[in-house]
Amino acid sequence: MNIGEFFTRSRRLLIHSKRPDRKEIWLTVRITALGILVIGLVGYVIHILFTVLLPQATG
């Protein structure tokens, strides 16, 4: 694929694509926030487990 064909395909894609409406954006924000929250909670639980259980197992 040469550079001219790339620009032609990119232009065609941009013409046919549409902006997301408010409902789609809000859904994306909620799913992203939920994912960040879940990853944070998993990390916090792992931290607590290693902080509480590891000193008891080695000491």
C-alpha positions in Angstrom: 0.0 0.0 0.0 1.5 3.3 -1.1 0.9 6.6 0.6 -1.7 7.8 -1.9 -3.8 4.7 -1.3 -3.5 5.1 2.4 -4.8 8.7 2.3 -7.7 7.6 0.0 -8.7 4.8 2.4 -8.3 7.1 5.4 -10.5 9.8 3.7 -13.2 7.2 2.9 -13.2 6.0 6.5 -13.5 9.5 7.9 -16.4 10.3 5.5 -18.4 7.2 6.6 -17.7 7.4 10.3 -19.9 9.3 12.7 -19.3 11.0 16.0 -20.7 9.2 19.0 -23.7 10.7 20.6 -23.9 11.6 24.3 -25.3 8.2 25.3 -22.4 6.3 23.7 -19.8 8.6 25.3 -21.4 8.2 28.7 -21.5 4.4 28.3 -17.8 4.5 27.4 -17.0 6.7 30.4 -18.9 4.4 32.8 -17.2 1.2 31.5 -13.8 2.8 31.7 -14.4 4.0 35.2 -15.6 0.6 36.3 -12.5 -1.1 34.8 -10.2 1.3 36.6 -12.1 0.7 39.8 -11.9 -3.1 39.5 -8.2 -3.0 38.7 -7.6 -0.7 41.7 -9.5 -2.9 44.0 -7.7 -6.0 42.9 -4.4 -4.2 43.4 -5.5 -3.1 46.9 -6.6 -6.6 47.9 -3.3 -8.0 46.7 -1.4 -5.3 48.7 -3.4 -6.0 51.8 -2.8 -9.8 51.5 0.9 -9.4 51.1 1.1 -6.8 53.9 -0.9 -8.9 56.4 -0.1 -12.5 55.4 3.6 -12.3 54.3 5.1 -10.9 57.5 3.3 -13.7 59.5 4.6 -16.4 57.1 8.2 -15.2 57.3 8.3 -14.2 60.9 
